[in-house]
Amino acid sequence: ILALVAVRIVWRQFHPPPPEPPLPRGLAWLARANHWLLYAVFVLMPVSGYLLSAEGDYPVRLYFLLEIPPLPRSETVTAIGRTVHLTGQWAVYALVVLHVAATVWHVAIRRDGTLARMLPRQEG
């Protein structure tokens, strides 16, 4: 997941999205915040999961090719990793629900073409 998110962030830097439809300032800010918070959570979750696995007795394998050696045990790092991972889990739920609700709002209520703007262009 971490590799996919990194690729997505790099892709987004070189391929900015089309202009947003006109929205009130607060909603536009909320939309951008939701996107960047999703990116942040999708970076923090694999990192905290790695910390929890590497400090435990679980081998950490990178794509079945390379085994990453374990880290020395630290109760502080374990506690932080658990907190970040659990908080991230609930943040993913909340942010995805908000994202889906916003999509439904744009498609069913505003009918402003936002979904079509996100989908790949159809030639023909």
C-alpha positions as CSV (number, residue, x, y, z in Angstrom):
1,I,0.0,0.0,0.0
2,L,2.8,2.4,0.9
3,A,4.4,1.9,-2.5
4,L,1.1,2.5,-4.3
5,V,0.4,5.7,-2.3
6,A,3.9,7.0,-3.0
7,V,3.4,6.4,-6.8
8,R,0.0,8.1,-6.5
9,I,1.4,11.1,-4.8
10,V,4.2,11.5,-7.4
11,W,1.7,11.0,-10.2
12,R,-0.5,13.7,-8.7
13,Q,2.4,16.1,-8.6
14,F,3.0,15.7,-12.4
15,H,-0.6,15.3,-13.4
16,P,-2.8,17.8,-11.5
17,P,-6.5,17.2,-11.5
18,P,-8.8,19.2,-13.7
19,P,-10.2,22.4,-12.1
20,E,-12.7,21.9,-9.4
21,P,-16.3,23.0,-10.0
22,P,-17.3,26.1,-8.2
23,L,-17.9,25.4,-4.6
24,P,-18.2,27.5,-1.5
25,R,-14.8,28.2,0.0
26,G,-15.4,26.0,3.1
27,L,-16.5,23.0,1.0
28,A,-13.6,23.4,-1.4
29,W,-11.2,23.4,1.6
30,L,-13.0,20.4,3.1
31,A,-12.6,18.4,-0.2
32,R,-8.8,19.2,-0.4
33,A,-8.3,18.4,3.3
34,N,-10.1,15.1,2.9
35,H,-7.9,14.1,0.0
36,W,-4.7,15.0,1.8
37,L,-5.8,13.4,5.0
38,L,-6.5,10.1,3.1
39,Y,-3.0,10.3,1.7
40,A,-1.5,10.9,5.1
41,V,-3.5,8.0,6.7
42,F,-2.5,5.7,3.8
43,V,1.2,6.5,4.5
44,L,0.9,6.3,8.3
45,M,-0.9,3.0,8.4
46,P,1.7,0.9,6.6
47,V,4.5,2.7,8.6
48,S,2.9,2.0,11.9
49,G,2.0,-1.6,10.8
50,Y,5.6,-2.1,9.9
51,L,6.8,-0.8,13.3
52,L,4.4,-3.2,15.1
53,S,5.4,-6.2,13.0
54,A,9.2,-5.4,13.1
55,E,9.2,-5.1,16.9
56,G,7.1,-8.2,17.3
57,D,8.1,-11.8,16.4
58,Y,6.7,-11.4,12.9
59,P,9.0,-11.4,9.9
60,V,8.5,-8.4,7.6
61,R,8.9,-9.4,4.0
62,L,9.0,-6.9,1.1
63,Y,7.0,-8.4,-1.7
64,F,8.2,-11.9,-0.9
65,L,11.7,-10.9,-2.0
66,L,13.5,-9.4,0.9
67,E,13.1,-10.0,4.6
68,I,13.6,-6.9,6.7
69,P,15.4,-7.6,10.0
70,P,13.4,-6.9,13.2
71,L,13.8,-3.8,15.2
72,P,14.8,-3.8,18.9
73,R,11.8,-3.9,21.2
74,S,10.7,-0.6,22.6
75,E,7.5,-0.2,24.6
76,T,7.3,3.5,23.7
77,V,7.5,2.8,19.9
78,T,5.0,-0.1,20.3
79,A,2.6,2.1,22.1
80,I,2.9,4.9,19.6
81,G,2.6,2.4,16.7
82,R,-0.6,0.9,18.2
83,T,-2.1,4.3,18.8
84,V,-1.3,5.5,15.3
85,H,-2.6,2.3,13.7
86,L,-5.8,2.3,15.6
87,T,-6.5,6.0,15.1
88,G,-5.6,5.6,11.4
89,Q,-8.1,2.7,11.1
90,W,-10.9,4.9,12.4
91,A,-9.7,7.8,10.3
92,V,-9.8,5.7,7.2
93,Y,-13.4,4.7,8.0
94,A,-14.5,8.3,8.6
95,L,-12.6,9.8,5.6
96,V,-13.9,7.1,3.2
97,V,-17.5,7.6,4.4
98,L,-17.1,11.3,4.0
99,H,-15.6,10.8,0.5
100,V,-18.5,8.5,-0.6
101,A,-21.1,10.9,0.9
102,A,-19.5,13.8,-1.0
103,T,-19.6,11.8,-4.2
104,V,-23.3,10.9,-3.7
105,W,-24.0,14.6,-3.0
106,H,-22.2,15.7,-6.2
107,V,-23.9,13.1,-8.3
108,A,-27.4,13.0,-6.9
109,I,-28.0,16.5,-5.5
110,R,-25.7,19.0,-7.2
111,R,-25.4,17.1,-10.5
112,D,-22.3,19.2,-11.3
113,G,-20.3,16.6,-13.3
114,T,-17.7,16.0,-10.6
115,L,-17.8,12.2,-11.0
116,A,-17.3,12.5,-14.8
117,R,-14.4,14.8,-14.0
118,M,-12.7,12.1,-12.0
119,L,-13.2,9.2,-14.4
120,P,-10.9,8.6,-17.4
121,R,-12.0,10.4,-20.5
122,Q,-13.9,8.3,-23.0
123,E,-12.8,8.7,-26.6
124,G,-15.4,8.1,-29.3
